[in-house]
């Protein structure tokens, strides 16, 4: 870093994903190339163009909350609190032994309480027009409520807000947390994102945009980034949580430091509602911004966890941008899209992909891009896209990319910790 900022590290992670309901189970499934896609169970999707998604498996809110409390929380908040709790425990954060005025929560969601909104509108439409709404309707719906509930659970009174930038949301939350800690405004921050939109409106809305894969004959191979036969992304749900902490604060309390956050970058395409810039300008800028913030060279990076949604335009544009930023070093990188396994978690994508990147740096393993059977000829075949099987290699540093509708781009750099 170019300024006398404080060093920032990661001391805990949590994940509730279509591949596993804890971070270790999620990582194990990633390394083993497991697909989280299957036919939708949360509603009858028989008449939809897409009848599958990457849903959570065996998630019962009453395993974590009493029934009365669970009814006051939308699903996106429930899973946020579960992932955050895992991260807090993993980090060994003793709420009585730290200054809770200096611990914050920055949590994002691309859409928020969609399930609550749909249920309330269904109830209203089925009645006689008399307004009978649940008093928790608005508190369950709003995007910032997950951050609020997490802070209330632990009594964390530091910076507390929500980020929203479509699919870049939780990477923006992570970068904001990183910035608050490195300038000394907080000792630690729980950050991340959650999304729960596998609903009639979620599937129907993305179908109307022609954004989703319609490979109903074989859902597990539907998310196929970089493959010439890709036909759209697979919608997913879940949450990821990361404990971002000031290095000296973490050392003083004897925390197990996982990785260091080296830098973060943000940019805008300023081009189109949903399509990437044809020359990849925003994506080029965001990776350069992240490297510059980290005071690192392209040659310092070993792995890129790409946005890689499995859309015809997006995959090609991102790979082209990587080649422009990394030049000849691009051929020495491992590149992979874990969305091939998790599907696209929208506002939570950046958080669970950050967890995957952190684990990769920690364990020197790169998770694969599964379902890559026939490479798109528009993509350079000499690049290592980590096809179908995880690869072991030294991962000194990794970049995690996330891009959102509206042209929002965010990248974060993690590196091995050195005293």
N, C-alpha and C positions, 0 to 999 in steps of 0.2 A: 504494500500500500504506500502511496506517495505522501500521506499526511500522518501525523502522530496519533492515529486512531488506536483504540484498544484492540487487542486481539480477540477474536470471537470464535468460539468452538461449539460443537454439538455434543451434548452429554446424555441425550436420551431420545428414543424414537418410539412411535407407536403406529400401528397400521391395522385397519379393519377393511379388508379388500375381498374381491371375488375369488382370490386365491388362498385366503386364510384369514382368520380373525385375530391374529397377533402378528407383530413384525417378524419374528423368527419363522412362523409358518408361511407367511407371505414370501419371504426371501427363499426359503426352501423350495417353494413351488416355482418361483422365478428361475432358479438355477436348474431345476429339472424340466423346464419348458412346458409347464402345465397351462392349459387353456381354461379360463374361467367362464367361457361362453356356454350357454345352454338355453333351452326354451323357457320363456317367461312364466314365472309362477305367481307373481303379485297381482295379475289381472288376466282376464281372458283375451289373448291377443290373436285369436283365430282369424279375425277379419282384417288384421293389419298387414301391410306389405312386409314388415319385419316382425317376426314372431319370437325373437330371441334377444338376449342381452347378457351382460356380465353382472349378475345379481350376487349379493352376499349369500353365503351358504350357512344354514343353521344359525341364523342370527335371531334371537328371541330377546326383545327389550327387557322382558321380565327376569332375565338372567342377570341384569345389571341394575334395574330400577324396580321399585315397587309399582304395582299397577296404577295407582293414583298418580304417581309422579310421571310415569311413562306417558299417560294420557295428556299431560301438559306440554309434552315435547314433540315437535315434528321429528320425523325419522332422521333428517339431516343433523339435527341437534343431538339426538340420541347417540348416533355413531360418532359425532364429534367428541362427545364427552367420554365415550369408551376409549377412543384412540388417545385422547389427551391423558386419560388416567394411566394408560399403559406407559406413555412417555414419561410422565412424572415419576412413576415407580421405577422405570428403567434408569432415570437420571439420579435416583436416590434423593430427590428434593424433599427435605424435611421442612414442612411448612412452619414449624415452630422454631427452626434454627436459622432461618433466613429473614431478611428484611422484606416483608411482603409489600411494602410501599414501593419497592424497586423491582418487583416482578410483574410482568405484564402478560397480556394475551392479545395476539393479533391473529384473527381467524377469518378465513374467507369461504365463500360459496358463490358459484356462478349464478344460481337461481334461488336457492333457499328453500322455504317451506312450500314447495309445489304440491305435495301430497295433502297438506292441510287446506290449501286453497281449493283444490279439486273437491275434497270431501265437503267443505262448507258450501260450495256452489251447487253441488249435487243435492244436498239437503234442502237448500233454498228453492231450487228449481222443482223439486218434487212436492213442495208444499202448496199452500193456497196464496202465496205472495206475502204472507205475514213474515216480517223479518225476525227470525229466531236464530241468532248466531251465538256460537260458543264464546264466552268471555275471554278465552285464551286464543281466539282466532288470530288476532293481530300479533300478540307476543310470540305465538308459535311460528308465524309466517316470516317475520322480518329477518333480514340477512345477518344483522349484528347480534342476534340473540344467542347464538352458539358461544361467541366470545364472552358475552355477559354471563351465561350459565357456568362456563368454565371458571371465570374469575370468582364468581360467588361460591362455587364449591370449595375452592382452596383459599379464598380470602386474599387473592392477589390484586393489589390496588394500583399497580403501575399502569402504563399505557394500555388502553383497551379499545379496540375498534375492529371493524371488518374491512376487508379489501374485496373489490369486485372488478375483475377485468376478464370476464368470460373464462376461457380455459387457461389463462395465465394467472388466474386469481391467487392460488395458494403459493405460487412462486413469488408473486408480489408481496404476499404476507411474510414469506421468509426473508425477502430482501429488506422489507421494512423493519422486521425484527432485528436483523443484522445491523442495520443502520442505527437504530435506537441504542443498541448495546455498544456498538463501537464508538459512538460519540458520548457515551457515559450517561445516557438518560435512563438506563435500566441495567440491572445486574443480570437478569435472565428474562426470557420471554418464551411462553408457549405459543408456537405458531403452527399453522397448517390450514387444512381445508376439508370440507365434507360436502358430499352431494348425494341426493336421493331423488332422482327424477325418472326412475323406470316406472313410468305411469302411462296412462292412455295419452295424455297431452304431450308427454316427453317423446314417446315413440312416434305418435302421430305427427307432432310438429316437425321432428327431424326427418320423418318420411316425406312430408310435404316439401321440404327443402332438397330432397333427394341426396341427403348426406349419409344415410345409414346403408350398410350392406343389407342385401336382401337374399343372402345365401341360406335360405331356410332349410335346404336339404342337408347342410353340414355346418351348423353354427360354430363348432370348435375351430374350423379353418377359415372362418369368415373374416377375422381381422388379420390381414396379410400385408403389412407395410412393405413397400418396394416391389411387391410382386406385380407382374404385368396384368394379372387377372383380379386385382383388388377392385372392389366396387363400393367402398365407403367404410365408415367406422362402425364399431359395435359399442352401443351405449353401456356404460358401467355405473356402479355406485360404490360408495365407500368413503373412507377418511384416512388421512395421514397426519401425524403430529410430530413435531420436532422441538426439542428443548435447545434453544439458542442461548449461550451463556458467555459472559466475559471470562477470559482465560484465567486471570488471577483469582477471580471469585470461585471458579470451578476447582482450581488447585487448592485453594484455602480450605474448602470443605471436603477435599479428598475424593472428588468426583472422578468417575471413569470417563476420560475424554475420548470420544469416538473419532472425530475428524476436526479439522479446522475449516471454517468458512473463509475462503480467500477473497471473494469478491462477487459482485452481482451487477447485472446490466439490465436496462430497460430501454425500449424503443417503440415506435409506432410505424406501421406500414404507410399510413395516411393514403390509402389506395382504394380499398373495396370493403364492402360489408362482411363478406365471408371468404373471398379468394385471396391468396397470398400475392404479394407484389411480384410481377412476372420476372423481375431481375433480382428478387430476393433482398432488396435494399434494407428493409427493416430487420430481417434475420441476420444479415451481415453486420449491421450496426450493433445489434444486441449482443452478439458474441464478441465483437471487438470491444464493446463497452465493458463487458464482464471481464475480459482478459486485462484490459487497461486498469480497471478498478482493482484487480488482483495483483497488478504489477507482474504479470506473467506473460510469457511468449507462447505462441501456438505450440511450439515444441515441448512445452512443459505439460501438455495435456495428453493423457493416454486413452481416455474413454469419453464418448459423448452419448448420453441418454437422450435421444432425439424426441422431438414432439411426435413425429411419425405416426399419424393417425390412421393411415391406410386409405387416404383419399387420393384420387388421381393427380390433382394439382399440387397439393401440399407436400407430398413426399419428395417429388422431384425438385421442387423449389428449395426445400431445406437442404437436400444433399448438394445442390448446386452452390448454395450459400456457404456450406461447410468447405467445399473445395476452394472457394474464393478466399475465405478467411485463413485456412490452414495450408494452402498450397501443396507442396510435395509431402508435407507432414501428414496430410489427410490419409495417405496410403499406409501410414504407420499407426493410425488410430484404430481402436475398436469402436464401432458404431452399432447401437442396437435400439430397437423400439420395444419397450416392455408393454406397450399398448397391444401388441400382438397377443398378449396373454391376459391382461387385465381389462381390455376394452378401454374406452375413453371415459374417464371419470369427470370430465368437464372441469369445474372449479376445484375439484380435489386432485386432479391429475398431477399437478406440479408437486403436491405434497408427497404422494406415494412414490412418484418417480425420483424425488429428492431422497427419500428413504432408500430406494434401490441404488442410487448413486453413492450414497454414504456407505452402504453395505459393500458395494463393489470396491471402493477405496479401502475399506477395512479388511476385506477378505481376499483381495487380488483375484477376483472372479468377475467376468463380464457376463451378465445374463443374455440369453439369445434373443434374436428376432425369429419367432417361430412362424410357420406357414409360409416361409419364403422358398417357393418351389421353382418359380420361373421369373428371374429378375427382369424388371422393366428395362428394355433396351435403352431407354433414355437415361439410365443410371449407370455410372462407370463400374464395370464388372471387376475392376482391380481393387475397389474399396472393400474393406473388411466389415461387412454388415452383421457379423456374428450369426450366420444363418443356422437356425434350428437347434444348435447345441451350444451350451455355455462354454466359454473359453477362459482358461487360467492364464493370467499374465500379471506382471506388476502394474498396479494402477496408482501412480503417484498423485494424479489429480484427475478429476472428472468434471465435466460440464453437464448440467441438466437444462434442457431447453423446453419452454412451453410458450405456445402462441394462441391467441384468442380471437374469436369473431370481433370485428371492429378494428382489427389490425394491431392488437396489443401483443407485445413480445417481452419475455422475461427469461434471463439465463442466470444461473448461479454456479459458482465454482467451489468445489470441495477438494481439499488436499490432505495428505497424511500429516498427522500432527508431529511436530518436532519441538523439543524443549529449547 
